[in-house]
Amino acid sequence: MKKVSFAEFGGPDVLHLIDAEEPHAGPGQVRIAVRAAGVNPVDWRIREGQVLGAHPVELPAGVGLDAAGVVDEVGEGVEGVAVGDRVFGEGASTYAEFAVLSAWARMPEGLTFEEAAGYPSVVETALRIIDQVGVRPGQTLLVSGASGGVGSAVLQIARERGISVIGTAGAANQDYLRSLGAVATTYGEGWVERVRQLGGVDAALDLAGSGVIRELVELTGDPQKVVSIADLGAPDLGVRFSGVAGSVPDALAEAARLIAAGKLHIPVEKSYTLAEAAAAHVDSHAGHARGRRVIVP
């Protein structure tokens, strides 16, 4: 089978499309014929060797955590899923023609494989950090870098929970943020004052890692009310860096519920082939997405 792999840590050029042996489902796992794989910032952080504590890597290694596809092997002890089922979930080395998933859920009706592949990690992350930052219904959450996959999920989950959101993004994504229920403003010079003019902020999330931790602490008045998933230096300022996943099966079940209820939709901004994985990482690193990027084998 074809698979994206890297044999050393480094830039996008370390990624190579190789011929590899097919993986097989072990106990508690399923194997899927991959129809689409989600591209996440953690993928290139792993490739660069940034997050070895949370994601140990043995080289050479595959790439990718999220995927959607058709089950073609069911491991020992697995119940409730059968060969031929359409599922989305998390596993390992998902930038490939076949991948093993350790957590999955059935795809909601009407969802394409490309769309489904964009949900697992971002919804788990969104649910986790909303809970960790301690924001409650009736309060206001500031989301810095709100137009990407995690931001899109945070805005919609917050709206469903009765939490008001102020989101920052580039000028081209202001209407997109508003369509997801947020009060939108641009980042860049003067952004702190623009946020203040929109009202008080009870908690804040840093999704972009753009060097705004001090300002988020200033706006909330408490470093304990700020969580970052993108700035590895956040703990130096007393802010929690959240990089370890919670219950992925629970997050997938909640994602499926919200999608089926019409309360969560994350668009696919761009699709890439396996051979274009390096380009996908370059684009992901650059940010400014509106929704998700996926790889289609």
Residue pairs with C-beta under 8 A, 6 or more apart in sequence:
1 19
1 20
1 21
1 22
1 96
1 97
1 98
2 17
2 18
2 19
2 20
2 96
2 97
2 274
2 297
3 17
3 18
3 19
3 20
3 62
3 93
3 95
3 96
3 97
3 274
4 15
4 16
4 17
4 18
4 62
4 63
4 64
4 95
4 96
4 274
4 277
4 295
5 15
5 16
5 17
5 18
5 20
5 60
5 61
5 62
5 63
5 93
6 14
6 15
6 16
6 47
6 59
6 60
6 61
6 63
7 14
7 16
7 59
7 60
8 14
8 59
9 47
9 48
9 49
9 57
9 59
10 47
10 48
11 48
12 44
12 47
12 278
12 279
12 281
12 282
13 278
14 47
15 47
15 63
15 277
15 278
15 281
17 274
17 275
17 277
20 62
20 96
22 98
23 31
23 93
23 96
23 98
23 99
23 100
24 31
24 73
24 100
25 31
25 73
25 74
25 75
25 78
25 100
26 75
26 76
26 100
27 75
27 76
27 77
27 78
28 75
28 76
28 77
28 78
28 102
29 75
29 78
29 91
29 100
29 101
29 102
30 71
30 73
30 74
30 75
30 78
30 81
30 87
30 100
30 101
30 104
31 71
31 72
31 73
31 75
31 98
31 99
31 100
31 101
32 67
32 68
32 69
32 70
32 71
32 72
32 87
32 98
32 99
32 100
32 101
32 104
33 69
33 70
33 72
33 97
33 98
34 67
34 68
34 69
34 94
34 96
34 97
34 98
34 99
34 297
35 67
35 68
35 69
35 70
35 113
35 114
35 117
35 296
35 297
36 67
36 68
36 69
36 112
36 113
36 114
36 116
36 117
36 271
36 294
36 295
36 296
36 297
37 64
37 66
37 67
37 94
37 95
37 96
37 99
37 117
37 294
37 295
37 296
37 297
38 64
38 65
38 66
38 67
38 94
38 117
38 118
38 119
38 120
38 121
38 122
38 149
38 292
38 293
38 294
38 295
39 64
39 272
39 280
39 281
39 284
39 292
39 293
39 294
39 295
40 65
40 66
40 121
40 122
40 149
40 284
41 230
41 284
41 285
42 51
42 55
42 65
42 121
42 243
43 63
43 64
43 65
43 281
43 284
44 281
44 284
44 285
45 51
45 55
46 55
46 57
46 61
46 63
47 63
47 281
49 57
50 232
51 243
54 243
54 244
61 93
62 92
62 93
62 94
62 95
62 96
63 93
63 94
63 95
63 277
64 92
64 93
64 94
64 95
64 96
64 99
64 295
65 90
65 91
65 92
65 94
65 120
65 121
66 88
66 89
66 90
66 94
66 117
66 118
66 119
66 120
66 121
67 88
67 89
67 90
67 91
67 94
67 99
67 101
67 117
68 86
68 87
68 88
68 89
68 107
68 113
68 114
68 116
68 117
69 86
69 87
69 99
69 113
70 84
70 85
70 86
70 87
71 81
71 82
71 83
71 84
71 85
71 86
71 87
72 83
72 84
72 98
73 83
74 81
74 82
74 83
81 87
81 104
81 106
85 106
86 106
86 107
86 113
86 116
87 101
87 104
87 105
87 106
87 107
88 104
88 105
88 107
88 111
88 116
88 117
88 119
88 120
88 252
89 101
89 102
89 103
89 104
89 105
89 120
89 248
89 252
90 101
90 102
90 103
90 104
90 120
90 121
90 124
90 248
90 252
91 99
91 100
91 101
91 102
91 103
92 99
92 100
92 102
93 99
93 100
95 274
95 277
95 295
96 274
96 297
97 274
97 297
102 248
103 120
103 248
103 249
103 252
104 252
105 249
105 252
105 253
105 255
105 256
106 256
107 113
107 116
107 256
108 256
108 259
108 260
109 260
111 259
113 296
114 268
114 271
114 294
114 296
115 266
115 267
115 268
115 292
117 292
117 294
118 149
118 266
118 268
118 291
118 292
118 293
118 294
119 153
119 252
119 255
119 259
119 264
119 266
120 248
120 251
120 252
120 255
121 245
122 149
122 150
122 152
122 153
122 266
122 292
123 153
123 157
123 251
123 252
123 254
123 255
123 258
123 264
124 245
124 246
124 248
124 251
124 252
125 150
125 153
125 229
125 242
125 245
126 150
126 153
126 154
126 157
127 157
127 246
127 251
127 254
128 242
128 245
128 246
128 251
129 150
129 154
129 205
129 227
129 229
129 242
130 141
130 154
130 157
130 158
130 161
130 163
130 205
132 227
132 240
132 242
133 141
133 203
133 204
133 205
133 225
133 226
133 227
134 203
134 224
134 225
135 141
135 158
135 163
135 202
135 203
136 163
136 202
137 161
137 162
137 163
138 162
138 163
138 164
139 163
139 164
139 202
139 203
140 163
140 164
140 165
140 166
140 199
140 200
140 201
140 202
140 203
141 154
141 158
141 163
141 164
141 165
141 166
141 201
141 202
141 203
141 204
141 205
142 165
142 166
142 167
142 168
142 195
142 201
142 203
142 204
142 205
142 216
142 219
142 220
143 151
143 154
143 155
143 165
143 166
143 167
143 168
143 182
143 204
143 205
143 207
144 168
144 187
144 204
144 205
144 206
144 207
144 208
144 210
144 212
144 216
145 151
145 168
145 169
145 187
145 206
145 207
145 208
145 209
145 210
145 230
145 287
146 152
146 154
146 155
146 165
146 167
146 168
146 169
146 177
146 182
146 184
146 207
147 167
147 169
147 170
147 173
147 176
147 177
147 288
147 289
147 290
147 291
148 207
148 208
148 287
148 289
148 290
148 291
148 292
149 266
149 289
149 291
149 292
150 207
150 229
151 167
151 169
151 207
152 180
152 266
152 267
152 291
152 292
153 264
153 266
154 165
154 205
154 207
155 165
155 167
155 177
155 180
155 181
155 182
156 180
156 181
156 258
156 263
156 264
156 265
157 258
157 264
158 164
158 165
158 181
159 165
159 180
159 181
159 263
160 258
160 263
160 264
164 183
165 181
165 182
165 183
166 182
166 183
166 184
166 185
166 195
166 198
166 199
166 201
167 177
167 180
167 182
167 183
167 184
167 185
168 184
168 185
168 186
168 187
168 191
168 195
169 176
169 177
169 184
169 186
169 187
170 186
170 187
170 288
171 186
172 288
172 290
173 184
173 288
173 290
174 184
174 185
174 186
175 184
176 290
177 184
178 184
183 198
185 191
185 194
185 195
185 198
186 194
187 210
187 212
191 215
192 215
192 218
192 219
195 201
195 219
196 219
201 219
201 220
202 220
202 225
203 220
203 225
203 226
203 227
204 216
204 219
204 220
204 225
204 226
204 227
205 226
205 227
205 228
205 229
206 212
206 213
206 216
206 226
206 227
206 228
206 229
206 230
206 231
206 234
206 239
207 228
207 229
207 230
208 230
208 287
209 228
209 230
209 231
209 232
210 230
211 231
213 226
213 228
213 231
213 233
213 234
213 237
213 239
214 237
216 226
216 239
217 223
217 226
217 237
217 238
217 239
220 226
223 237
223 238
223 239
224 238
224 240
226 234
226 239
226 240
227 239
227 240
227 241
227 242
228 234
228 239
228 240
228 241
228 242
229 241
229 242
229 243
231 239
231 241
232 241
234 240
234 241
235 241
255 264
258 264
259 265
266 291
266 292
267 290
267 291
267 292
268 291
268 292
268 293
268 294
269 289
269 290
269 291
269 292
269 293
270 280
270 283
270 293
270 294
271 293
271 294
271 295
271 296
272 279
272 280
272 293
272 294
272 295
272 296
273 295
273 296
273 297
274 295
274 297
276 295
277 295
280 293
280 295
283 289
283 293
284 293
